[in-house]
């Protein structure tokens, strides 16, 4: 999952980027409102969620959210703000934010709010699955039936991305951007290495594999 953080305080931006990357998110950072607005508008469909500071140089977070909503971009937005009145909260939500969190905040609370906003349409917040394969996002565990499968952080992030896009072909470009947070010409063969590693761990002999290769495109996890 890919998140855009629009935050002008370097310490907070660094704290958010490092913490979210440890949780297997791909994170981009914009240090002012104008750059944040440009990144959100130019790459809006590639971001799964925005974290936006209310007060920013160049353009306020409220104005950023207003503009992206006018453009029809509907990714969840969480405001980061030092404001603490009910009126401020109501105003933020009316402008198009999905949630807000007051500074200073704990990372655990922010992460919980992010997970809520990334909830699946079915209402399942914590679990992704296909067939016997189940991923628990809260405990960071993966099971095939009753058997727990040990994955590396990057394998977990790759499998999560494929499961969240279940039934959709995921190109190597999208995978490298969302899972590795790389946005330039890059040798995507690293993806094939990780896919092979995942298959060895999650597939069983004499049963169809969970991940299917689409030649010339990328990979897909089929609907059950």
C-alpha positions in Angstrom: 0.0 0.0 0.0 1.3 3.4 -0.9 0.8 6.5 1.3 1.6 10.2 0.6 2.7 12.2 3.7 2.4 16.0 3.3 4.2 17.4 6.3 6.6 20.3 6.6 8.2 19.4 10.0 11.2 17.2 9.0 11.2 15.3 12.3 7.6 14.4 12.1 7.9 13.5 8.4 10.9 11.3 9.1 9.1 9.6 12.0 6.1 8.8 9.9 8.1 7.6 6.9 10.3 5.3 9.0 7.4 4.0 11.1 5.1 3.3 8.1 7.8 1.6 6.1 8.4 -0.7 9.0 4.8 -1.7 8.7 5.3 -2.5 5.0 3.8 0.6 3.5 5.5 2.5 0.6 5.8 6.1 1.6 6.3 9.3 -0.4 6.9 12.7 1.5 6.1 16.2 0.4 7.6 19.0 2.6 5.2 21.8 1.5 1.7 22.3 0.4 2.4 23.1 -3.2 4.5 20.1 -3.8 2.1 17.9 -1.9 -0.8 19.1 -4.0 1.1 18.4 -7.2 2.1 14.9 -6.2 -1.5 14.1 -5.1 -3.0 15.5 -8.3 -0.4 14.0 -10.6 -0.3 10.5 -9.0 -3.6 10.5 -7.1 -4.8 7.1 -8.3 -1.6 5.5 -7.2 -2.0 6.6 -3.6 -4.1 4.5 -1.3 -4.2 7.1 1.5 -2.9 10.7 2.2 -1.7 12.0 5.6 -1.9 15.8 5.4 -0.8 18.4 7.9 -3.3 21.2 8.3 -0.9 24.1 8.3 1.6 24.0 5.5 3.8 26.5 3.7 2.6 27.4 0.2 -0.9 25.9 0.4 -2.9 24.7 3.4 -3.9 21.1 3.9 -7.5 22.1 3.7 -7.0 23.6 0.3 -5.2 20.5 -0.9 -8.0 18.3 0.1 -10.6 20.6 -1.4 -8.8 20.5 -4.8 -8.3 16.8 -4.9 -11.9 16.2 -4.1 -13.0 18.6 -6.9 -10.9 16.5 -9.2 -12.8 13.4 -8.2 -10.0 11.7 -6.3 -11.5 9.6 -3.5 -8.6 8.1 -1.6 -8.9 8.4 2.2 -7.4 11.5 3.8 -6.3 11.8 7.4 -5.5 15.3 8.7 -2.6 15.8 11.1 -3.4 18.9 13.2 -2.6 20.8 16.4 -6.2 22.3 16.3 -8.4 20.8 18.9 -11.8 22.3 18.8 -15.0 20.5 17.7 -15.5 23.2 15.0 -12.1 22.5 13.5 -12.9 18.8 13.4 -16.2 19.4 11.7 -14.7 21.8 9.2 -12.0 19.3 8.3 -14.5 16.6 7.6 -16.8 18.9 5.7 -13.8 19.8 3.4 -13.4 16.1 2.4 -11.2 14.6 5.1 -12.1 11.1 6.3 -10.5 11.4 9.7 -8.1 13.6 11.7 -5.7 13.1 14.5 -4.4 15.7 16.9 -0.7 16.4 17.5 1.1 15.1 19.4 -0.2 11.6 18.6 1.0 8.0 19.2 2.1 6.0 16.2 -0.1 3.1 17.3 -3.2 5.3 17.2 -2.3 6.7 13.8 -1.7 3.2 12.5 -5.0 2.0 13.8 -6.8 4.9 12.0 -5.0 4.2 8.8 -6.0 0.5 9.0 -9.6 1.6 9.4 -9.5 3.9 6.4 -8.0 1.1 4.3 -10.8 -1.2 5.2 -12.0 -3.5 2.5 -15.4 -2.7 1.0 -16.8 -5.9 2.6 -16.0 -4.3 6.0 -13.1 -6.7 6.8 -10.4 -4.5 8.2 -7.9 -7.0 9.4 -8.0 -10.0 7.1 -7.3 -10.6 3.5 -7.8 -14.1 2.0 -8.0 -16.3 -1.0 -8.9 -20.0 -0.6 -7.0 -21.5 2.3 -4.6 -18.5 2.4 -5.4 -15.9 5.1 -3.4 -12.8 6.0 -4.0 -11.1 9.3 -3.0 -7.5 9.1 -3.3 -6.8 12.8 -1.0 -9.6 13.9 1.2 -9.6 10.8 0.6 -13.3 10.3 -0.1 -15.5 7.3 -1.8 -18.9 7.5 -2.5 -21.6 5.0 -5.3 -23.5 6.7 -4.1 -24.0 10.3 -0.4 -23.7 9.3 1.4 -20.4 10.0 3.7 -19.3 7.2 6.8 -17.2 8.0 7.4 -14.4 5.6 9.9 -11.6 5.4 8.7 -8.0 5.6 9.0 -7.5 1.9 7.3 -10.9 1.1 4.5 -9.9 3.4 4.1 -6.5 1.7 4.1 -8.1 -1.8 1.5 -10.7 -0.8 -0.6 -8.0 0.8 -0.6 -5.9 -2.4 -1.6 -8.9 -4.5 -4.4 -9.8 -2.1 -5.7 -6.3 -2.0 -5.9 -6.4 -5.8 -7.3 -9.9 -6.0 -8.8 -10.6 -9.4 -6.8 -7.8 -11.0 -3.6 -8.1 -13.0 -0.8 -6.3 -11.2 1.9 -5.0 -13.5 5.6 -5.1 -12.5 5.6 -1.3 -12.6 2.7 -1.0 -10.1 4.3 -3.6 -7.9 7.7 -2.0 -7.8 6.1 1.4 -7.1 3.8 0.2 -4.3 5.9 -2.4 -2.6 9.5 -1.2 -3.2 8.6 2.6 -3.4 10.7 3.0 -6.6 9.5 5.4 -9.2 12.1 5.3 -11.9 13.5 2.9 -14.5 14.5 -0.1 -12.5 15.3 -3.8 -13.1 12.0 -5.4 -12.0 13.5 -8.9 -12.0 13.8 -8.5 -8.2 10.0 -9.0 -8.2 10.3 -12.4 -9.9 12.8 -13.5 -7.2 10.3 -12.6 -4.4 7.4 -14.1 -6.3 9.3 -17.4 -6.5 10.2 -17.2 -2.8 6.5 -16.6 -2.0 5.3 -19.5 -4.1 7.7 -21.9 -2.3 6.3 -20.8 1.0 2.5 -20.5 0.3 1.9 -23.1 -2.3 1.3 -26.8 -1.7 2.3 -29.7 -3.9 -0.4 -31.2 -6.0 -2.6 -28.1 -5.6 -2.9 -25.0 -7.9 -0.7 -22.1 -6.9 -2.2 -18.9 -5.5 -0.2 -16.6 -7.7 -0.5 -16.7 -11.5 1.9 -15.2 -14.0 0.5 -13.1 -16.8 3.2 -13.0 -19.5 4.4 -9.6 -20.5 2.3 -7.9 -17.7 2.9 -9.2 -14.2 1.0 -11.3 -11.6 -2.5 -11.9 -10.3 -4.1 -13.7 -7.4 -7.4 -15.1 -8.7 -10.7 -14.8 -6.9 -11.6 -18.0 -5.1 
